[in-house]
Amino acid sequence: MIQFVSGKTKLRFMKIGNIITGLILIFTFNVNGQNIEGEWRIDHLMIDTLVKNYTLDTLSSERYSNYGNHISINKDGSFRTWYTAPCGNDCFISSFGKYNLIDSTHIRFSIEKVNFIKTECNGRTSPYTFPLDIGLFHLNIENNQVHLVKINTILE
């Protein structure tokens, strides 16, 4: 049995199809876009090439529970990591650099500067020459955490 569709009905189906396609694209971007911009807690500061895995956690809403290591990932392709403590009797380390989001699951970081602030750092300086490419990482967001796993240097 053959059915004919009127012009108005066909147009209505096309509009619904465009809306559904648009919603699918928006949903896909949100899931695969891996938006990591903003401020996070991080388990290790990005100050050298030795760390192979990083975990970024959302900040707590509790004012005094966010001490430790932080990372800020900015829209302009720059990032900063730093250490905070409730007192001033620590060596406060910070790093500055750039990142390149290769695709929705790969990101590369390069450090441009590392600072050691306070006398408690005992004159410590970074042994590296900058800029320092710290590697290509697989990027995955799961349960409000960002997981960065360094990809084998052979693949870089």
C-alpha positions as CSV (number, residue, x, y, z in Angstrom):
1,M,0.0,0.0,0.0
2,I,1.4,3.4,-1.0
3,Q,0.7,6.5,1.1
4,F,1.3,10.0,-0.1
5,V,2.4,12.7,2.4
6,S,1.2,16.3,1.8
7,G,3.7,19.1,1.6
8,K,2.7,20.5,5.0
9,T,3.1,17.1,6.7
10,K,6.5,16.6,5.0
11,L,7.6,20.0,6.2
12,R,6.5,19.2,9.8
13,F,8.5,16.0,9.7
14,M,11.6,17.9,8.4
15,K,11.3,20.5,11.3
16,I,10.9,17.7,13.9
17,G,13.9,15.9,12.3
18,N,16.0,19.1,12.5
19,I,15.1,19.6,16.1
20,I,16.0,16.0,17.0
21,T,19.3,16.3,15.1
22,G,20.1,19.5,16.9
23,L,19.3,17.9,20.3
24,I,21.5,14.9,19.5
25,L,24.4,17.2,18.5
26,I,24.0,19.3,21.7
27,F,23.9,16.1,23.8
28,T,26.9,14.6,22.0
29,F,28.9,17.8,22.5
30,N,28.2,17.9,26.2
31,V,29.1,14.3,26.7
32,N,32.1,14.2,24.3
33,G,33.2,17.8,24.6
34,Q,34.8,17.0,28.0
35,N,34.6,20.6,29.3
36,I,37.3,20.9,31.9
37,E,37.6,24.6,32.1
38,G,37.4,26.1,35.5
39,E,39.0,25.6,38.9
40,W,39.5,22.1,40.4
41,R,41.4,20.3,43.1
42,I,44.2,18.2,41.7
43,D,46.1,15.3,43.4
44,H,49.6,16.5,42.1
45,L,50.9,19.8,41.0
46,M,52.0,20.0,37.4
47,I,55.6,20.8,37.9
48,D,57.6,18.1,36.1
49,T,57.3,15.1,33.7
50,L,57.3,12.4,36.4
51,V,53.6,12.2,37.2
52,K,51.8,9.7,34.9
53,N,48.2,10.2,36.2
54,Y,46.2,13.2,37.5
55,T,42.8,13.3,39.1
56,L,40.9,16.5,39.2
57,D,38.0,16.9,41.7
58,T,35.3,19.5,42.0
59,L,35.8,22.1,44.7
60,S,33.9,21.7,48.0
61,S,31.3,24.1,49.0
62,E,32.8,24.1,52.5
63,R,35.0,27.2,52.8
64,Y,37.9,25.6,54.7
65,S,38.0,22.2,53.0
66,N,39.7,23.2,49.8
67,Y,43.3,23.4,51.0
68,G,45.9,21.5,49.0
69,N,46.6,21.4,45.3
70,H,44.5,23.3,42.7
71,I,44.4,23.7,39.0
72,S,42.7,26.4,37.0
73,I,42.1,25.6,33.3
74,N,41.3,28.7,31.3
75,K,39.4,29.2,28.0
76,D,42.4,30.9,26.5
77,G,44.5,27.7,26.5
78,S,46.4,28.5,29.7
79,F,46.5,26.7,33.0
80,R,47.9,27.3,36.5
81,T,48.5,24.9,39.4
82,W,49.1,26.0,43.0
83,Y,49.3,24.9,46.5
84,T,47.3,26.4,49.4
85,A,47.4,25.7,53.2
86,P,45.6,27.1,56.2
87,C,48.9,28.5,57.6
88,G,51.8,30.2,56.0
89,N,54.5,27.8,57.1
90,D,54.8,25.8,53.9
91,C,56.7,26.0,50.6
92,F,54.1,27.3,48.3
93,I,54.6,26.0,44.7
94,S,52.8,27.2,41.6
95,S,53.2,26.5,37.9
96,F,52.0,28.2,34.8
97,G,51.6,26.8,31.3
98,K,49.5,26.1,28.2
99,Y,47.3,23.2,27.2
100,N,46.1,22.0,23.8
101,L,42.8,20.0,23.7
102,I,43.6,17.7,20.8
103,D,40.1,16.2,20.7
104,S,37.4,15.3,23.2
105,T,39.6,12.6,24.8
106,H,43.2,13.9,24.4
107,I,45.0,16.9,25.9
108,R,48.7,18.0,26.0
109,F,50.2,20.1,28.7
110,S,53.3,22.3,28.6
111,I,54.8,24.1,31.6
112,E,56.2,27.6,31.1
113,K,57.2,28.5,34.6
114,V,57.4,27.0,38.1
115,N,57.6,29.3,41.2
116,F,58.7,28.3,44.8
117,I,57.5,30.9,47.2
118,K,58.5,31.4,50.9
119,T,61.7,30.8,52.7
120,E,60.5,27.3,53.6
121,C,61.3,26.3,50.0
122,N,65.0,26.7,51.0
123,G,66.0,28.2,47.7
124,R,64.5,25.4,45.7
125,T,64.2,25.9,42.0
126,S,63.1,23.7,39.1
127,P,65.8,21.7,37.4
128,Y,63.9,21.9,34.0
129,T,64.3,24.2,31.1
130,F,61.0,25.8,30.0
131,P,58.8,25.4,28.1
132,L,58.5,21.8,29.3
133,D,56.2,19.4,27.4
134,I,54.9,17.2,30.2
135,G,53.0,14.9,27.8
136,L,49.9,13.9,26.0
137,F,47.1,12.6,28.3
138,H,44.0,10.6,27.8
139,L,41.1,12.7,29.2
140,N,38.0,11.1,30.8
141,I,35.3,12.7,33.0
142,E,33.5,10.3,35.3
143,N,31.6,10.9,38.6
144,N,32.4,14.6,38.7
145,Q,36.2,13.8,38.4
146,V,38.5,14.4,35.5
147,H,41.0,11.6,35.0
148,L,44.2,12.4,33.0
149,V,46.3,9.3,32.1
150,K,49.6,9.9,30.4
151,I,49.8,8.1,27.1
152,N,52.9,6.0,26.5
153,T,55.7,8.2,25.1
154,I,56.0,5.9,22.1
155,L,52.6,7.1,21.0
156,E,53.4,10.8,21.5
